[in-house]
Amino acid sequence: MQADMSIVGLFLQASLLVKFVMFILLCLSVMSWTVIIQRRSLLSAAKSKSTKFEDKFWSGVDLNRLYKELLSRPDNSGLESLFVTGFKEYSRLNKLNSKVPDAVMDGTSRAMRVTLSREMEKLEANLPSLATIGSTSPYIGLFGTVWGIMNSFIAIGSMENATLAMVAPGIAEALIATAMGLFAAIPAVIAYNRFSTQVDKLEMAYANFMEEFSSILHRQAYSEKEGA
């Protein structure tokens, strides 16, 4: 009887352990693509939102009006969150320590750094999962392949006359595990590298804005002190 050499046929003929390895790799692949789609959407939205806010911020809009506008929104993120946090903390501290601008700016900078850290945590969420899938999937697939080939050679050793037709299905079904491991790993590694670069660029943009906004508030704090 000729063995079924289709992918499905080889999977059904595989040993229980090899099937389990393939199932794990399939789950990892689905998880990887779920994270890829979700992260791609989130990072694209973050970049677009950052660009729009910077254009509005540097258009000369009144900061008090911009603050009140953003404060009424429940979904602030990225540069918007940095601005709201910084302006809120600056306003609060300036009322208490208007004659000590350095103290006001130190507190404002600390508050924005905390917000920056939280925003970066959101952007980097699930990226370690992609790195883990990308680094471990080939080894999981290789384990399934080694186990399958080992069983095939054990079966061959018990036969008096082994032909290629008898050997090929066992080796082929074992190699599917390696192929599935690579199928899960390659997109995960590519996506991880791409998303990490995008996150680094966003972090740099956030940090630059924070410094520029701090400079604006610093000048404002000293001008208010001199005018007091």
Residue pairs with C-beta under 8 A, 6 or more apart in sequence:
2 165
3 9
3 13
3 165
3 168
3 169
4 10
4 12
4 13
5 168
5 169
5 172
7 176
10 169
10 172
10 173
10 176
11 19
11 22
11 173
11 176
13 169
13 173
14 22
14 148
14 173
14 174
14 176
15 147
15 148
15 151
17 144
17 147
18 144
18 147
18 148
18 173
18 174
18 177
21 140
21 141
21 143
21 144
21 147
21 177
22 144
22 176
22 177
22 180
24 140
25 137
25 140
25 141
25 144
25 177
25 180
25 181
25 183
25 184
26 180
26 184
28 133
28 137
28 140
28 184
29 137
29 180
29 183
29 184
29 187
31 129
31 133
32 129
32 130
32 133
32 134
32 184
32 187
32 188
32 191
33 187
35 126
35 129
35 130
35 191
36 130
36 187
36 188
36 191
38 126
39 126
39 127
39 130
39 191
39 195
40 191
40 195
42 122
42 123
43 123
43 195
43 198
43 199
43 202
46 77
46 78
46 123
46 202
47 198
47 202
49 77
49 78
49 79
49 80
50 78
50 79
50 202
50 205
50 206
53 78
53 79
53 80
53 83
54 79
54 205
54 209
56 66
57 66
57 79
57 83
57 209
63 87
63 216
66 83
67 83
67 84
67 87
67 88
70 76
70 80
70 83
70 84
71 84
71 88
73 80
76 84
77 119
77 122
78 119
78 202
78 206
79 205
79 206
79 209
81 115
81 118
81 119
82 112
82 115
82 116
82 119
82 206
82 209
82 210
82 213
83 209
83 213
85 111
85 112
85 114
85 115
86 108
86 111
86 112
86 115
86 210
86 213
86 214
86 217
87 217
88 111
89 107
89 108
89 111
89 112
90 104
90 105
90 108
90 217
90 221
93 103
93 104
93 107
93 108
94 104
94 221
94 224
97 103
97 104
98 104
98 224
98 225
98 228
99 225
99 228
101 218
101 221
101 222
101 225
104 221
105 214
105 217
105 218
105 221
108 214
108 217
109 210
109 214
112 210
112 213
112 214
113 210
116 203
116 206
116 207
116 210
119 206
120 199
120 203
120 206
123 199
123 202
123 203
124 199
127 192
127 195
127 196
127 199
130 188
130 189
130 191
130 192
130 195
131 188
131 189
131 192
133 184
133 185
133 188
134 185
134 186
134 188
134 189
134 192
135 185
135 189
136 185
137 181
137 182
137 184
137 185
137 188
138 178
138 181
138 182
138 185
139 181
140 177
140 181
141 177
141 178
141 179
141 180
141 181
141 182
141 184
142 177
142 178
142 181
143 177
144 174
144 177
144 178
144 181
145 174
145 175
145 177
145 178
146 174
147 174
148 170
148 171
148 173
148 174
148 175
148 177
149 170
149 171
149 174
151 170
151 174
152 167
152 170
152 171
152 174
155 170
156 162
156 166
156 167
159 166
